[in-house]
């Protein structure tokens, strides 16, 4: 972790409270279906865990949310008909894990605190634990020789019953708005029968501590302030 923070954070780096992110990429709505193009944007807060992600494809719009300590997944066809509106304890766990794993995009959120701890495993891996509102989460995190995070592995609910291995792979670190972050993400389920990738995203834009929606947005509610504040 010392290598990671020394490599990623500049001296005097202010704590990141908000992040707004845009990405492009490909997505699978089901592991047995083909890839489709997707564009997404996300708004995240760190002082209190929270985010809203909106992904748009030619077929549907999806929103992942963690707001007021509750997780939710909403999918609608053509912005009109909700075909999925999922919530509950499994989604609370899953969406908080997503927020935690994506801290590589707002890396001061990985600094140790009363909720977050790091434990060594070996020269290339460490275990991160995060305890919040009765949820105890973890990631096994792998680093390269430069100290950059390359893979994060945990257990996440694949559905309301199945707790499976969930992996985030990151690569191609670049300095965006004076912060060194990965710009390529691959997200997959590591099942007994193999790895099944379902998201491949490329970060195109990040802005920090600017709690406003992007000007071009037409589908995130609201008064131009980040809805998870």
VENTA-V544558 format. One record per residue. N is the residue number from 1. PSI is psi in radians with two decimals (999 if undefined). OMEGA is omega in whole degrees, -180 to 180 (999 if undefined). Layout:
BEGIN
{{N | PSI | OMEGA} {N | PSI | OMEGA}}
END
This chain:
BEGIN
{{1 | -0.60 | 177} {2 | -0.76 | 177} {3 | -0.74 | -179} {4 | -0.93 | -176} {5 | -0.65 | 178} {6 | -0.57 | -179} {7 | -0.69 | -172} {8 | -0.75 | -172} {9 | 2.35 | 175} {10 | 2.73 | 177} {11 | 2.31 | -178} {12 | 0.17 | 180} {13 | 2.10 | 178} {14 | 2.65 | 178} {15 | 2.33 | -179} {16 | 2.12 | -179} {17 | -0.56 | -179} {18 | 2.63 | 173} {19 | 2.40 | 171} {20 | 2.38 | -164} {21 | 2.49 | 170} {22 | 2.58 | 177} {23 | 2.82 | 169} {24 | 3.05 | 176} {25 | -2.74 | -179} {26 | 2.68 | -173} {27 | 2.56 | 173} {28 | 2.20 | 177} {29 | -0.37 | 179} {30 | 2.55 | -177} {31 | -0.41 | -179} {32 | 0.02 | -179} {33 | 2.97 | -178} {34 | 3.01 | 179} {35 | 2.56 | 173} {36 | 2.64 | 178} {37 | 2.54 | -179} {38 | 2.53 | 170} {39 | 2.45 | -177} {40 | 2.79 | 171} {41 | 2.65 | -174} {42 | 2.58 | 177} {43 | 2.15 | -175} {44 | 2.54 | 172} {45 | 2.69 | -177} {46 | -0.64 | -178} {47 | -0.75 | 169} {48 | 2.17 | -178} {49 | 2.26 | 178} {50 | 2.57 | 174} {51 | 2.76 | 167} {52 | 2.23 | 174} {53 | 2.35 | 176} {54 | 2.13 | 177} {55 | 2.31 | -176} {56 | 2.20 | 174} {57 | 3.14 | 177} {58 | -0.34 | -175} {59 | -0.61 | -172} {60 | 2.94 | 171} {61 | 2.29 | 179} {62 | 2.54 | 174} {63 | 2.17 | 168} {64 | 2.38 | -177} {65 | 2.55 | 165} {66 | 1.77 | -174} {67 | 2.36 | 180} {68 | 0.72 | 176} {69 | 0.41 | 179} {70 | 2.37 | 177} {71 | 2.67 | -177} {72 | 2.55 | 174} {73 | 2.19 | 180} {74 | 2.24 | 177} {75 | 2.28 | -179} {76 | 2.57 | 176} {77 | 2.15 | 176} {78 | 0.54 | 177} {79 | 0.20 | -173} {80 | -0.83 | -171} {81 | 2.05 | 177} {82 | 2.14 | 177} {83 | -0.32 | 174} {84 | 2.33 | 173} {85 | 1.41 | -169} {86 | 2.39 | 178} {87 | 3.06 | -178} {88 | -3.09 | -173} {89 | -0.61 | -180} {90 | -0.62 | 179} {91 | -0.53 | 173} {92 | -0.79 | 180} {93 | -0.82 | -175} {94 | -0.75 | -177} {95 | -0.55 | 175} {96 | -0.63 | 174} {97 | -0.71 | 178} {98 | -0.82 | 179} {99 | -0.76 | -178} {100 | -0.80 | -180} {101 | -0.62 | -179} {102 | 0.08 | 172} {103 | -0.28 | 173} {104 | -0.34 | 177} {105 | -0.24 | 173} {106 | 1.25 | -161} {107 | -0.28 | 175} {108 | -0.31 | 178} {109 | -0.26 | 178} {110 | -0.09 | 180} {111 | 2.48 | -179} {112 | 2.55 | -180} {113 | -3.02 | 178} {114 | -0.28 | 179} {115 | -0.45 | -171} {116 | 2.25 | 179} {117 | 2.67 | 176} {118 | 2.48 | 178} {119 | 2.31 | -179} {120 | 2.53 | 171} {121 | -1.00 | 174} {122 | -2.89 | -175} {123 | -0.40 | -175} {124 | -0.14 | -176} {125 | 2.66 | 176} {126 | 2.80 | 177} {127 | 2.27 | 176} {128 | 2.32 | 174} {129 | 2.55 | -178} {130 | 2.14 | -179} {131 | 2.16 | -174} {132 | 2.16 | 174} {133 | 0.76 | 178} {134 | -0.07 | 177} {135 | 2.27 | 176} {136 | 1.89 | -175} {137 | 2.77 | 177} {138 | 2.76 | 167} {139 | 2.40 | 164} {140 | 2.10 | -170} {141 | 2.30 | -179} {142 | 2.42 | -178} {143 | 2.65 | 172} {144 | -3.07 | -176} {145 | -0.40 | 178} {146 | -0.17 | -176} {147 | 0.07 | 179} {148 | 2.47 | 173} {149 | 2.34 | 179} {150 | -0.45 | -178} {151 | 2.47 | 177} {152 | 2.20 | -175} {153 | 2.40 | 180} {154 | -2.97 | 173} {155 | 2.23 | -179} {156 | 2.61 | 177} {157 | 2.11 | 176} {158 | -0.50 | 171} {159 | -2.90 | -174} {160 | -0.18 | -179} {161 | -0.59 | -169} {162 | 2.02 | 174} {163 | 1.94 | -172} {164 | 2.94 | 178} {165 | 2.21 | -177} {166 | 2.32 | -172} {167 | 2.36 | 171} {168 | 2.12 | 174} {169 | 2.37 | -179} {170 | 2.65 | -177} {171 | 3.11 | 174} {172 | 1.12 | -180} {173 | 2.37 | 177} {174 | 2.73 | 177} {175 | 1.99 | 178} {176 | 2.12 | -176} {177 | 0.78 | 173} {178 | 0.26 | 177} {179 | 2.30 | -179} {180 | 2.02 | -175} {181 | 2.73 | 173} {182 | 2.54 | 180} {183 | -0.09 | 177} {184 | 2.26 | -179} {185 | 2.44 | 167} {186 | 2.28 | -178} {187 | 2.34 | -175} {188 | 2.82 | 170} {189 | 2.25 | 178} {190 | 1.65 | -174} {191 | 2.98 | -180} {192 | -0.60 | -178} {193 | 0.07 | 176} {194 | -3.12 | 178} {195 | 2.34 | 180} {196 | 1.79 | -179} {197 | 2.46 | 178} {198 | -0.07 | 178} {199 | 2.30 | 175} {200 | 1.85 | -173} {201 | 2.55 | 172} {202 | 2.11 | -180} {203 | 2.24 | -179} {204 | -0.34 | -177} {205 | 2.41 | 173} {206 | 2.38 | 171} {207 | 2.49 | -176} {208 | 2.57 | 174} {209 | 0.70 | 174} {210 | 1.46 | -172} {211 | 1.14 | 178} {212 | 2.67 | 175} {213 | 2.74 | 177} {214 | 2.54 | -176} {215 | -0.63 | -174} {216 | -0.12 | -173} {217 | 2.38 | 177} {218 | -0.02 | -173} {219 | 0.00 | 177} {220 | 2.22 | -175} {221 | 2.51 | 159} {222 | 2.38 | 172} {223 | 0.33 | 177} {224 | 0.29 | 172} {225 | 2.67 | -176} {226 | 2.18 | -171} {227 | -0.13 | -179} {228 | 0.11 | -179} {229 | 999 | 999}}
END
